[in-house]
C-alpha cells in the first residue's frame, strides 16, 4: 500500500472514531482519550494527523455539512407548489437526521451549543450548505407572487435573519434547559411552523370568489 493511501486510511479511521464521539456528546464533553480508546488509535498517531481537538472537531463538522448537503440534493423534488415544496424540504431534512443520528447530534450542537472560539470557523464551514439552502428557498419562492415592493433577494434576507433569530432563541433555551433531545424535537416542530408563517407572510393575498384571502 502506498504511503498516501495508508495516510488516508488512517485519517478515515480517526474520523470514524471522532464522529462517534462528537456524535454522542457535545464539543466540551467529547475527549481525545475516548476517541483513541474507541478507535484503538495511538494518541501520537492522532496528533500526527490532526493538530488538536479543534481541528478534529471541525473536520467532523465539515463532513456533517457535506453529507447533509449531498443527501438533500439527492432527494430534492419540485412539487410545483410552495407549501408542499417546503414540507418536502423539511421532511428530507428530518429523514437525514433519523438515518444519521450521530451527524444530527453534531449538526444541532453547532446550532445550539457552538463553541465560542470556533464560531467563525463554523460559519465558514456552513457556506456551501447555506448556499444550497438559499437555492432551495429560491425554488420555493418561485412558486409565489411576492408582495409589492418585496424582491426575491429581500425575501431571502428575511429568511436568513428570521432563522438566525430562531436559532438564537433556542440557543438561549439550550443554556437554561437540560433536556437536549426534547429541545431538538421542539426546534424541528417549531421550525416547520415558523417557515410556513414566514413564507406566507411575504406572499401577496388576493380575494377569492368567496371573499376570503387566498395565497397565490
HELIX and SHEET records of a PDB file:
HELIX    1   1 UNK A    3  UNK A   22  1                                  20    
HELIX    2   2 UNK A   32  UNK A   39  1                                   8    
HELIX    3   3 UNK A   43  UNK A   49  1                                   7    
HELIX    4   4 UNK A   53  UNK A   74  1                                  22    
HELIX    5   5 UNK A   82  UNK A   99  1                                  18    
HELIX    6   6 UNK A  101  UNK A  112  1                                  12    
HELIX    7   7 UNK A  116  UNK A  118  5                                   3    
HELIX    8   8 UNK A  119  UNK A  125  1                                   7    
HELIX    9   9 UNK A  127  UNK A  141  1                                  15    
HELIX   10  10 UNK A  152  UNK A  176  1                                  25    
HELIX   11  11 UNK A  180  UNK A  201  1                                  22    
SHEET    1   A 2 UNK A 205  UNK A 207  0                                        
SHEET    2   A 2 UNK A 213  UNK A 215 -1                                        
END                                                                             
